[in-house]
Amino acid sequence: MDPHDWGRAMALAVTRLAEQLAPDDSDDIHTLLVGRDLHLKISDEPAGVMIRVSTGPISDAG
């Protein structure tokens, strides 16, 4: 797999996560990810690689 494909796949996964978190009227969806812990899972699939990005509640760093 071309390394450029990995970058595009990561960008798409993060964008889709931000879209799921954003209210419908949000202008800058990516700011919703600031301060969150992101979880990354990469799995081998017959058609290539599946990249999943998820997050949980914002932790209180105190």
Residue, then its C-alpha position, 0 to 999 in steps of 0.5 A: m500500500d502506498p504511504h500516501d494512501w495511509g495519509r488519505a485514509m487517516a484524514l478520511a477516518v478523522t473527518r468522518l469521526a468529527e462529522q459524527l460528533a458535530p451538531d448539524d449547524s457546526d461550522d468547524i467540525h474538526t475543533l470538536l476533536v481538540g483535547r480528546d483522546l483518539h483511539l486508532k485500530i488498523s485491521d487487515e481486510p481482503a480489499g486492503v486495510m481498515i482504519r478505525v478512529s474512535t474517541g470517548p468522553i473528554s478526560d478531566a486532566g485537572 
